[in-house]
């Protein structure tokens, strides 16, 4: 089974996508299940993980409602206000009653304080994620990786996946300190990583040869059993079409054995998110 470990839906009329402005051009419209479903079928992708795109509990409830109507949505990674731990804990308990909730994702890349994730008042929320068997999607940039390692040292049982490989600066062919920090994280923690979002970080360098060193590094760090493929659709549309990214990923991974390819394209996500 192929699983897209990272995709989004949004409806502009909801009004809580504060980052989504007309300046983003092709993204400034509704993206809903009927838009994606034909592309999933064409690519042979059976299930997806639907990830939050707004910093609101209301959007999480909206995504859960979509999951209840669409069989291909395997589950939802939502959002709670971790800066208000009392409310966050209440929301987690309530939202967890819906089996489609798989985890949460604070939008760390948009938070000004790079040390935010280490604030003491967040600790009860991280512990509740562990107790509730919920996952933590880390939407981080290379500058956050050392702190993410500290966070996971503090909460070693937290099931964590790094979104979009922490967005390496592929467009400028930058390598360090991202490369060494990913080595350290993979070696000293149990975190997973998503093979997603690379094309929108690549600028004009979207060809296979430009992406290959980054993909090979992720494979060396995490191995196929801790690496999962994702589209990041519809953000992907800024750089590529869904089917083209599937085919490019297949080319970049074609040297692997069938077991490893099956892991990256589905089994790893199934294991990490605890899917049936």
N, C-alpha and C positions, 0 to 999 in steps of 0.2 A: 504493500500500500504506500502510495506517495502522499506525503503530508507537507503542505506549505506552512512552515512554522511561524510565519509573520506576515499578516496582511491587515488592512484597515477598511472600514466603511465609515462614511460620514454623510450627514444631511445638513446643508448650510443653514436651513431655517431653524435648527436647534440653537444656534447662536453661542455655543460655548467653545468653538475652535478658535481661540484668540490668536494663534499663530497663522491661521489660514486667511490670507488677505488677497484682494484682486491682483496684487503684484506677483502672486505665484501662478497666475495665468491658467495653465491647463489643469491645475489642481483645484481651482476655485469653482467647483461645481459639485453636485452630489455624486457619490460613488456608492453604489448599493449592490446587493446580491445579484440581481439580473445582469449587471454589467460584468461581473467576474465569472459567473458560472460557465458561460461558453468557453472561456479561456482555460478554466480548470479542466473541463472535459477534453479540450483539444490537447492539453499537455499531459493528460493522464494523471492529474492530481485529484485524489478522492476526498481529502479532508484538509481543513485549514485551522490555524489558530488565529483568532480575531483579537487584535491588540488595540488598546485604548489610543485615542488621538486627542483627547481633551482632558484637562485637569478638573474633572467633575465626576461626582458619584452618579449624577443624572445620566451622563453618557455611558457609564458602565451599565446602568440599568437598561438603557436603550440597546446596548450591544447584547446583553443577556436575552432581551426580548427577540432580537434577530436570531440568536442561537437556538431559541426555542422553535423557530419557524423554518430554519434551514438545516437540513440533515448534514450538509457538507461541513458546517461549522462544528469542529470537535470541541471547542471551548473558548473561553474569553479570558484575556489578561486585562484586568481593569485598573481602577485608580481609587485610592482613598487619600484623605488629607492627613498625611503622616505628621504634619506640623501641629495637628490637634489630636494628640494620641487618644484621648477619651472618646472623641467622635469616631476616629479611625477604627478603634477596637470594636465599637458598637456596629459600625458599618460592615466590618469584616464578618462579624458573627451573623449579621442579617443577610448579607450577600452570599455567604457561604452556604446558606440553605438551598441555594440554586446550584445544582451539581455542575452546571456549565462554567462556573467560576473556577479558573485554574490558578490564577495568581494575580499579582498587582505590578504596576510599573509607574513609579514616580518619574517625572520628566526631568531627570537630573541634569541633562545637557543644557537645560534652560534656566537652571538655578544659579544665581550669581556666585554664591559661596561654594568654592570647590571642596570644602570640608563638610558640607551639609550632611552627607550621609553618616558622618561620625558623631553627630550631635547626640548627647546622652538621652534627650527626651524621645528619640526615635526608637530606642532599644526595646521598649515593650511591644511596639508594632512588629519589629522584626521577629521577636520571640513568638508573637501570636501567629505570624505566618508559618513558622515552624510547627507550632502546636496544631494548626489547622490544616497542615499538609498542603499549603499553598506555595507557589513558586514566586520567585523574585526576578523580574526582567530588569536588567541593569542597562538603562539607556544612558551610556556614558561616552565620554570622549577620551582620547589618549591621556589627557591631563588628569583624569580621574582614576587611572588604573592603580596607582600606588595606594590610594585611599580605599579602593574597592578590595584590594588584598587585605588591608587592615580590617575592613568591615567583616570579611569572611573569616579572618583569624578570630575575630570577636564572636562571631556566630557561625561556627564550623558546620552546623547542621542545616544552615539555610540553603535551600535548593535555588541556585542562582544560574542564570544564563546571561551572557554578555550580548546585547543586541548589536547587530551590524558590525561585529568584530571591533567594537569601540571606535568605528569610523576613522580608520587610518587615512593619512593625507596622501592618497594615491595620486591626486592631481599634480602634486609637486614632487612625486616620487620620494617623499620622506619616509624614513624607515625607523629611526630612533627618536625618542626612547620607546615608542610603541612596541617594537619587536621584542626588546628585552623585558619590558613589563608584562607582555603577554606570556613569555616563557616563564617568568616568575609566578604569575597567577596560576597558570595551568599546572605547574609543578607542585605548588604549595597548597592548593585548594582543590575542591571538587567541582568547581564551576564548569559550566558548559559554554558553548559559543555558537552564535548564529552566523551562518554563511549567507549574509543578506546585506543589502544596503551599500554594497561596494561600488556599484556603477554610479550612484549619485554622489560619491566622493571622488570619482575618477576624473572629472572634468572632460577634457578631450582624450584622455588616456583610457579608453574603454575597450581596447582590443585585448585579446587573450594574453598576449605577451606581457602587457602592462599589469594585468591582474594576477598572472600566474605566481609571481614571487610571494604575494600576499596570501593566496590560497594555499600554496605549499607550506608557508610558515604556519598557518593555522592548523594544517594537517599534522605538521611536526609537533606542534604544541599540544593539541587536544586529541588527536587521533579521530578516526571516524566515529567512534562510540561516544564522543562528547561534542561532535560538530553536527549541526542540523541546518538544512537548506531552508531558505525563506525568500519570498519575493519582495517584501516591503511594498507591495502594490497597494494603493495607486501612486505612492511617491515614486516608485520605479518608473512611471511613465515620463518623468522628467528626463530620463536617460535612455530608456529602452522599452520595448513591448514585452508583455508577459512571456509569450512563447519564445522570444529571442533570448531572454535571460535564462529560461529553462535550457535551451539548446547550448548556450555558452557555458552554463554550469556543467552540463553533461560532457562537453569537450574538455573542460578543465579537470574533470574527475575521471576521465575515461581510462587513465592508466591504473586506477585502483581495481582491486578484485570486486566481484559482484557483491560479496557480503558487505564490504566497506561502502560501496555505492548505495546499496539498499539502506544502510544505516543512515547515511547523510541525507538521503532523500525521503526518509520516513521513520525508520526504526528508532533513531536517536530521539526524535521529537516525541514519539509514542512512549518511550521509556521515561524521558524527563518529565513530561506533563502527566504521566500516569493515565494514558488513554486506554480505553477498552479495546 
